[in-house]
Amino acid sequence: MDAEMIKERIRLIEGKRESLLRLLEQPDLGTLRIDVNQALEEMDDLIDEFRRTFPEAI
């Protein structure tokens, strides 16, 4: 996997992050809210690590 492919996948992940944020706004989420929060935290960690590794991609 080359750097360009990784950059494209990170862009896709950033787009899907917005979907999780909208899901988190749902009042009837129940215990699934914990999983959504965890997914958001892990996505944010992945995106931060990517930006530290490829600062020119920002």
C-alpha positions, 0 to 999 in steps of 0.5 A, spaced: 500 500 500 502 506 497 502 513 501 496 515 496 492 510 497 493 511 505 491 518 504 485 516 500 482 511 505 483 517 511 479 521 507 474 516 506 474 515 514 474 522 515 467 522 511 464 517 515 466 520 521 460 525 520 455 519 519 457 517 526 457 524 529 449 525 526 448 518 529 450 520 536 445 526 536 440 520 536 436 520 542 434 513 542 441 510 541 441 507 548 447 503 550 450 503 542 452 510 544 458 507 548 460 504 541 459 510 537 463 514 542 469 509 542 469 509 534 469 516 534 475 516 539 479 511 535 477 514 528 480 521 531 486 517 533 487 514 527 487 521 523 491 524 528 497 519 527 496 519 520 497 527 520 503 526 524 506 521 519 504 525 513 504 532 515 505 534 508 498 531 506 494 536 511 
